[in-house]
Amino acid sequence: MPRKLVSYRRVSTAKQGESGLGLEAQEAAIEAYREKEGGLIVASYTEIETGKKDEMENRPELLKALAHAKRSKAVLLIAKLDRLARSVYVTAVLHKAGVEFVACDNPMASRMTIQILAVMAEEEARMISQRTKDALKAYKAGRRVSKRVRLLYPDGVPADVVEATAGKLGASLPQCRNLTPEARVRGSIRSAAARKAAAIAAVADLVPEMMKMWETERLSLRAIADRLNAEEQTTRGGSRWSPMQVKRVLDRAREGLIA
């Protein structure tokens, strides 16, 4: 089966978008890569970027392309590396999204760029982790007493409490185990809400088109599912759409849970 591709084209001004200047060259590069590699373009997104701020809100089509590629386990395909990777912020978002992408003009450079940035981020995380470990080691070696424990004894921590708590932090201290049964219930509820929010966010880019099919085109749930599947759109879990899954998304959209 050919590798699935989601293409992304971008120009910087509305004038360029209207004239096609730049877009045709990008489309030619994308098609040449697809023909050479034998891939299948399942969706295409075109960004006409008019703002000057270097932020993802200025690139809604890129967000849609990333979401589509992630759901469909496809490769994000762009014509030129500088169309995406000139922005460290955008590249960082791309890396975090966990979506593979290829630049037609230099496929190896696109992967290498992400890897270099990832290595730098990992090294910084490693250094922070090491500093934290060193600080905790010094804390334990010095048999220091937690601030929370000290606050319980404003006139001085008794010797027996010092002996029992020195060098300990967090859950290892009875004084810090303050999660009540009610708090545990609240935590479970919030966890469930977070999972639901993640499920909603995964398909948010599809909702406007799904609502249009339902309210304007008057398509049935089955017809909507069939069209999504024909467009190689997948659910959050990478499966084909069913009428029931379409209904759940539409219900959440009508309830205002999906913008």
CORQUI-V668084 format. One record per residue. N is the residue number from 1. RES is the residue in one letter. OMEGA is omega in degrees with one decimal (999 if undefined). Layout:
{{N	RES	OMEGA} {N	RES	OMEGA}}
//
This chain:
{{1	M	-179.4} {2	P	179.9} {3	R	-179.2} {4	K	-178.1} {5	L	171.0} {6	V	-175.4} {7	S	-179.1} {8	Y	177.5} {9	R	-176.8} {10	R	168.8} {11	V	-170.5} {12	S	-177.9} {13	T	177.4} {14	A	179.8} {15	K	178.1} {16	Q	-179.7} {17	G	-179.0} {18	E	-177.2} {19	S	-176.8} {20	G	-179.1} {21	L	179.3} {22	G	-177.8} {23	L	-178.8} {24	E	179.0} {25	A	178.1} {26	Q	179.3} {27	E	179.1} {28	A	179.4} {29	A	179.3} {30	I	-178.9} {31	E	178.4} {32	A	178.5} {33	Y	-179.4} {34	R	-179.2} {35	E	-179.1} {36	K	-175.6} {37	E	179.8} {38	G	-179.6} {39	G	178.6} {40	L	178.5} {41	I	-177.1} {42	V	178.6} {43	A	178.7} {44	S	-180.0} {45	Y	-179.1} {46	T	-178.2} {47	E	170.9} {48	I	-171.5} {49	E	-176.5} {50	T	-178.6} {51	G	-179.6} {52	K	-176.4} {53	K	-179.1} {54	D	-177.8} {55	E	-175.9} {56	M	178.9} {57	E	179.4} {58	N	-177.5} {59	R	-178.0} {60	P	-179.8} {61	E	176.5} {62	L	176.9} {63	L	178.3} {64	K	-179.6} {65	A	178.6} {66	L	-179.2} {67	A	-179.6} {68	H	-179.0} {69	A	-178.8} {70	K	179.9} {71	R	-174.1} {72	S	-176.7} {73	K	-179.0} {74	A	177.9} {75	V	175.3} {76	L	-174.3} {77	L	177.9} {78	I	-175.1} {79	A	-176.0} {80	K	-178.1} {81	L	-176.2} {82	D	176.9} {83	R	-177.1} {84	L	-168.6} {85	A	178.4} {86	R	179.1} {87	S	178.5} {88	V	-178.7} {89	Y	-178.7} {90	V	179.3} {91	T	178.2} {92	A	177.2} {93	V	178.9} {94	L	179.8} {95	H	-179.5} {96	K	-178.9} {97	A	178.1} {98	G	-179.7} {99	V	176.4} {100	E	176.1} {101	F	-178.1} {102	V	172.9} {103	A	-174.7} {104	C	-176.0} {105	D	-179.6} {106	N	-175.5} {107	P	-179.0} {108	M	-179.3} {109	A	-178.4} {110	S	178.7} {111	R	-178.3} {112	M	180.0} {113	T	179.4} {114	I	-178.3} {115	Q	179.6} {116	I	178.9} {117	L	179.3} {118	A	179.2} {119	V	179.1} {120	M	179.7} {121	A	179.6} {122	E	179.1} {123	E	177.6} {124	E	178.3} {125	A	179.1} {126	R	179.9} {127	M	178.0} {128	I	178.9} {129	S	-179.4} {130	Q	178.0} {131	R	178.3} {132	T	178.6} {133	K	179.8} {134	D	179.7} {135	A	178.7} {136	L	178.4} {137	K	178.8} {138	A	178.8} {139	Y	-178.7} {140	K	-179.4} {141	A	-179.7} {142	G	179.4} {143	R	179.1} {144	R	-178.7} {145	V	-178.2} {146	S	178.1} {147	K	-179.9} {148	R	177.5} {149	V	-179.3} {150	R	179.0} {151	L	177.9} {152	L	-177.3} {153	Y	-177.1} {154	P	180.0} {155	D	-180.0} {156	G	-178.6} {157	V	179.0} {158	P	-176.5} {159	A	-179.0} {160	D	177.4} {161	V	176.8} {162	V	-179.3} {163	E	-176.4} {164	A	-172.6} {165	T	-175.9} {166	A	177.6} {167	G	-178.2} {168	K	179.6} {169	L	171.1} {170	G	-173.8} {171	A	178.4} {172	S	177.8} {173	L	176.7} {174	P	-178.9} {175	Q	-177.9} {176	C	179.3} {177	R	-173.4} {178	N	179.4} {179	L	-178.4} {180	T	175.6} {181	P	179.0} {182	E	179.5} {183	A	177.6} {184	R	177.7} {185	V	178.3} {186	R	178.8} {187	G	178.7} {188	S	179.8} {189	I	179.8} {190	R	178.2} {191	S	178.3} {192	A	179.1} {193	A	179.4} {194	A	178.0} {195	R	178.7} {196	K	179.5} {197	A	178.8} {198	A	179.1} {199	A	179.0} {200	I	-177.9} {201	A	-176.3} {202	A	-177.6} {203	V	-175.4} {204	A	-177.8} {205	D	-178.9} {206	L	-171.3} {207	V	-179.2} {208	P	-179.7} {209	E	179.0} {210	M	178.0} {211	M	178.0} {212	K	179.2} {213	M	-176.7} {214	W	-172.9} {215	E	-175.8} {216	T	-178.0} {217	E	177.9} {218	R	178.4} {219	L	176.7} {220	S	177.5} {221	L	178.4} {222	R	-179.3} {223	A	178.3} {224	I	178.7} {225	A	-179.8} {226	D	-179.4} {227	R	177.5} {228	L	179.1} {229	N	178.6} {230	A	178.9} {231	E	179.9} {232	E	172.3} {233	Q	178.9} {234	T	175.5} {235	T	179.4} {236	R	-179.2} {237	G	179.1} {238	G	-178.5} {239	S	175.0} {240	R	-178.9} {241	W	173.4} {242	S	178.2} {243	P	-179.2} {244	M	178.7} {245	Q	176.2} {246	V	-179.5} {247	K	179.8} {248	R	-179.6} {249	V	179.5} {250	L	178.2} {251	D	179.6} {252	R	178.1} {253	A	179.2} {254	R	177.6} {255	E	179.5} {256	G	-179.7} {257	L	177.9} {258	I	-178.1} {259	A	999}}
//
